[in-house]
């Protein structure tokens, strides 16, 4: 592994493999697509790719495509001329021009609107574009590192993401493992975050109890490293002595909640229909409208799923469980 690689906590084979891929692709000029769940560290990996590249002395600019309203995203990426639209009082340079000779990190690339994707594809292929409201071509030399927590291949199949753009972005895909697949890294990550937050809060924490380490290592962390980091921040705030006082009951409640969630498609459908019927006080017609299905379709779904809702008090609804699929259906239509 290159000595230039920014320090990262890595004990697991899964994450060591990621760093090997970073080391291979960083010195090239190729586009990289980083895929992974929310909170797995996609921005950190993008920064490592830039720091290991020949462009490391040039800027690394970042843009979260999901954080910009779709109507403003084109201007944010490519810039605009004065008068290009209402409120465009002066010329604006976009991210591509600003990142010339450097790297542009496009986070949440799956949220780029379909009508803007051809213009992005052109920049990737031709390294040129026009500002909004201009017909003058602007040349740029920018390396793209993109990231997403969405399944772009599925979006391509559904027609919500262009296939040619997907293939151009995924020249070198890197899949980041979720934290539950790199549990060996949890103790070191915990120690790192404890030291960091203790220093920020001017606290002296010398001990992390082993039961706390074990509990954090067992937890699934659906929010991944970001969730772990936030959990440690709360733990440091709660700690009054020299031993970390981690609120482990939070982890148990979260695990109970996950265990109680529907595990099959039928259970999820049943739970969703019950929730909507509860919101409409059992009235079938408005519930069907919310669900976007005909009233008759909802009636047969309710019957097939064996749902019986009985009014109790103040518009609340109780599901009675001793019913068969062909049993009576009780609701207000």
C-alpha positions in Angstrom: 0.0 0.0 0.0 1.3 3.4 -0.9 2.9 5.5 1.9 1.0 8.5 0.5 -2.4 7.0 1.4 -4.1 9.1 4.1 -4.3 7.2 7.4 -7.3 4.9 7.6 -8.4 2.3 10.2 -8.2 -1.0 8.5 -8.0 -4.5 10.1 -10.5 -6.4 8.0 -9.8 -8.2 4.8 -12.9 -6.5 3.2 -11.5 -3.0 3.7 -7.9 -3.9 2.9 -9.2 -5.0 -0.5 -10.9 -1.6 -1.0 -7.6 0.2 -0.2 -5.8 -2.1 -2.7 -8.3 -1.0 -5.4 -7.7 2.7 -4.4 -4.0 2.2 -4.8 -4.4 0.7 -8.2 -6.8 3.3 -9.7 -5.6 6.5 -8.1 -2.6 7.1 -10.3 -4.7 6.7 -13.5 -7.0 9.3 -15.0 -10.1 7.0 -15.1 -13.5 7.8 -13.7 -14.2 5.9 -10.4 -17.7 5.0 -9.1 -17.8 4.4 -5.4 -20.8 2.4 -4.3 -22.0 1.6 -0.8 -24.5 2.2 1.9 -25.0 5.5 3.6 -22.2 6.2 6.1 -19.6 3.8 4.8 -17.0 6.4 4.0 -17.4 7.1 0.3 -16.2 10.7 0.7 -13.1 9.6 2.6 -12.2 7.1 -0.2 -12.8 9.8 -2.8 -10.3 12.0 -0.9 -7.8 9.2 -0.8 -8.1 8.7 -4.6 -7.4 12.4 -5.2 -4.4 12.5 -2.7 -2.8 9.5 -4.4 -3.3 10.9 -8.0 -1.1 13.2 -10.1 -3.8 15.8 -9.5 -3.2 16.0 -5.7 -1.7 19.5 -5.9 -4.8 20.7 -7.7 -8.3 21.2 -6.1 -10.6 18.5 -5.0 -14.2 19.9 -5.3 -17.2 18.2 -3.8 -20.9 18.4 -4.7 -23.8 16.5 -3.2 -26.2 16.1 -6.1 -29.1 15.3 -3.8 -28.6 18.5 -1.8 -29.1 20.9 -4.8 -32.6 21.5 -6.1 -32.9 19.9 -9.6 -33.6 23.3 -11.2 -30.4 24.7 -9.9 -28.1 21.7 -10.4 -27.2 22.4 -14.0 -26.1 25.9 -13.1 -24.1 24.5 -10.1 -22.3 22.0 -12.3 -21.8 24.0 -15.5 -22.3 27.7 -14.5 -24.5 30.3 -16.1 -24.4 33.5 -18.0 -25.9 36.7 -16.8 -29.6 36.7 -17.6 -29.8 33.0 -18.2 -32.8 32.8 -15.9 -34.6 34.9 -13.4 -32.2 35.9 -10.7 -29.1 35.3 -12.7 -27.7 38.8 -12.2 -24.1 37.9 -13.0 -22.0 35.3 -14.7 -21.3 32.2 -12.5 -18.5 29.7 -12.9 -19.6 26.1 -12.3 -17.9 23.3 -10.5 -16.4 21.8 -13.6 -14.6 25.0 -14.5 -13.5 25.5 -10.9 -12.1 21.9 -10.7 -10.1 22.3 -13.9 -6.9 20.2 -13.7 -8.2 18.7 -10.5 -10.8 16.3 -9.3 -14.6 16.7 -8.9 -16.4 14.4 -6.4 -20.0 14.0 -7.3 -21.8 12.4 -4.4 -25.3 10.9 -4.7 -24.8 10.7 -8.5 -28.0 8.7 -8.8 -30.0 11.8 -7.9 -29.0 13.7 -11.1 -32.2 14.3 -13.1 -32.6 12.3 -16.3 -32.7 15.4 -18.5 -29.3 16.6 -17.2 -27.6 13.2 -17.6 -26.7 13.7 -21.4 -24.8 16.9 -20.6 -22.9 15.2 -17.8 -22.1 12.3 -20.2 -20.8 14.8 -22.7 -18.4 16.3 -20.2 -17.1 12.8 -19.3 -16.5 11.9 -22.9 -15.5 15.1 -24.5 -14.3 17.3 -21.5 -16.4 20.2 -22.8 -19.7 21.9 -22.0 -21.6 25.1 -22.3 -22.7 27.4 -19.5 -26.4 27.7 -19.0 -27.6 30.5 -21.3 -24.5 30.4 -23.6 -23.6 28.6 -26.8 -19.8 29.0 -26.3 -18.0 25.7 -25.6 -15.9 25.6 -22.5 -13.0 23.1 -22.3 -12.1 21.5 -19.0 -9.7 18.8 -17.8 -11.4 17.2 -14.7 -11.3 13.8 -13.2 -14.6 12.5 -11.9 -15.0 10.4 -8.8 -18.7 9.6 -8.3 -20.5 8.0 -5.4 -23.9 6.5 -4.8 -25.8 4.5 -2.2 -28.4 3.5 -4.8 -28.5 0.6 -7.2 -27.6 2.3 -10.5 -27.9 -0.9 -12.5 -31.5 -1.4 -11.3 -32.2 2.3 -12.1 -30.9 1.7 -15.6 -33.3 -1.3 -16.0 -36.2 0.9 -14.7 -35.3 3.6 -17.2 -34.5 6.3 -14.5 -30.8 6.4 -15.2 -29.1 6.4 -18.6 -27.3 3.2 -19.5 -24.5 5.0 -21.4 -23.8 7.3 -18.5 -23.8 4.3 -16.1 -21.3 2.4 -18.2 -19.1 5.6 -18.5 -19.2 6.2 -14.7 -18.5 2.6 -13.8 -15.2 2.1 -15.6 -13.7 1.3 -12.2 -16.3 0.6 -9.6 -15.3 0.3 -5.9 -17.8 -1.4 -3.6 -17.5 -0.3 0.1 -18.4 -2.9 2.6 -20.9 -2.0 5.3 -19.6 -1.9 8.9 -21.3 -5.2 9.7 -19.1 -6.9 7.2 -15.9 -5.4 8.7 -16.5 -6.0 12.4 -12.8 -6.5 13.0 -12.4 -2.7 12.5 -14.9 -1.7 15.1 -12.6 -1.7 18.2 -10.0 0.5 16.5 -12.7 2.8 15.1 -14.2 3.1 18.6 -10.8 4.0 20.1 -10.2 6.5 17.3 -13.5 8.3 17.8 -13.3 8.2 21.6 -9.8 9.9 21.5 -11.1 12.4 18.9 -14.2 13.5 20.8 -12.5 13.4 24.2 -9.9 15.8 23.0 -12.6 18.1 21.5 -14.6 18.1 24.7 -11.5 18.4 26.9 -12.1 15.1 28.7 -9.7 12.4 29.8 -11.0 9.0 28.9 -8.5 6.2 29.4 -10.7 3.1 29.6 -13.2 1.6 27.1 -14.9 -1.3 29.0 -14.7 -4.6 27.1 -18.4 -5.3 27.4 -19.0 -2.0 25.6 -16.5 -3.0 22.8 -18.2 -6.4 22.5 -21.7 -4.8 22.3 -20.6 -2.3 19.6 -18.9 -5.1 17.7 -22.0 -7.2 17.7 -24.3 -4.4 16.6 -25.4 -4.2 12.9 -24.9 -0.4 12.6 -27.4 0.2 9.7 -26.0 3.8 9.5 -22.4 2.4 9.4 -19.4 4.4 10.4 -21.4 7.6 10.6 -23.8 6.1 13.0 -21.0 4.6 15.1 -19.3 8.0 15.2 -22.4 9.8 16.4 -23.0 7.1 19.0 -19.4 7.6 20.3 -20.0 11.4 20.4 -23.1 10.8 22.7 -21.1 8.4 24.8 -18.3 10.9 25.4 -20.8 13.6 26.3 -22.4 11.2 28.9 -19.0 10.2 30.4 -18.2 11.9 33.7 -15.1 9.8 34.7 -12.1 8.2 33.0 -14.1 5.1 31.7 -16.4 5.5 28.7 -20.1 5.4 29.6 -21.7 4.1 26.4 -25.5 4.1 26.3 -25.7 0.5 25.3 -29.5 0.4 25.9 -29.8 2.4 22.7 -28.3 -0.4 20.8 -30.7 -2.9 22.3 -33.7 -0.8 21.5 -32.5 -0.4 17.9 -32.0 -4.2 17.6 -35.5 -4.8 19.0 -37.0 -2.3 16.5 -35.2 -4.0 13.6 -36.3 -7.4 14.8 -40.0 -6.2 14.9 -40.0 -4.9 11.3 -41.6 -6.9 8.5 -39.3 -9.5 7.1 -41.3 -10.7 4.0 -42.9 -8.7 1.2 -46.4 -9.9 2.3 -45.7 -8.7 5.9 -44.5 -5.3 4.6 -47.6 -4.9 2.4 -49.9 -5.9 5.3 -48.2 -3.5 7.7 -48.3 -0.6 5.2 -52.0 -1.1 4.4 -52.8 -1.2 8.1 -51.0 2.0 8.7 -52.8 3.8 5.8 -56.2 2.5 7.0 -55.4 3.7 10.5 -54.7 7.2 9.0 -58.0 7.2 7.2 -60.0 5.9 10.2 -60.7 2.7 8.3 -62.3 4.4 5.3 -61.5 2.3 2.3 -62.0 4.9 -0.5 -59.5 7.5 0.8 -57.0 4.8 1.8 -57.1 3.4 -1.8 -56.5 6.9 -3.1 -53.4 7.3 -0.9 -52.1 3.9 -1.9 -52.7 4.7 -5.6 -54.9 1.6 -6.2 -58.6 1.1 -7.1 -60.9 0.7 -4.2 -61.8 -2.8 -5.3 -58.1 -3.8 -5.4 -57.6 -2.6 -1.9 -60.7 -4.5 -0.8 -59.3 -7.8 -2.1 -55.9 -7.1 -0.7 -57.4 -6.5 2.8 -59.4 -9.7 2.4 -56.4 -11.7 1.1 -54.2 -10.5 4.0 -56.8 -11.3 6.6 -57.1 -7.8 8.0 -59.9 -6.9 10.3 -59.9 -3.5 11.8 -62.2 -2.7 14.7 -62.8 0.8 16.0 -61.8 1.3 19.6 -61.5 4.9 20.9 -60.8 8.3 19.5 -60.3 7.1 15.9 -57.7 4.5 16.9 -57.9 1.1 15.3 -57.1 -2.4 16.6 -56.2 -5.4 14.5 -58.0 -8.5 15.7 -55.8 -11.5 15.0 -58.1 -14.6 15.1 -59.1 -14.3 11.5 -58.7 -16.5 8.5 -58.1 -15.2 5.0 -61.7 -15.8 4.2 -63.0 -14.3 7.4 -65.1 -11.1 7.8 -63.7 -7.7 6.9 -64.6 -4.9 9.3 -64.0 -1.3 8.2 -65.9 1.9 7.4 -66.1 2.4 3.6 
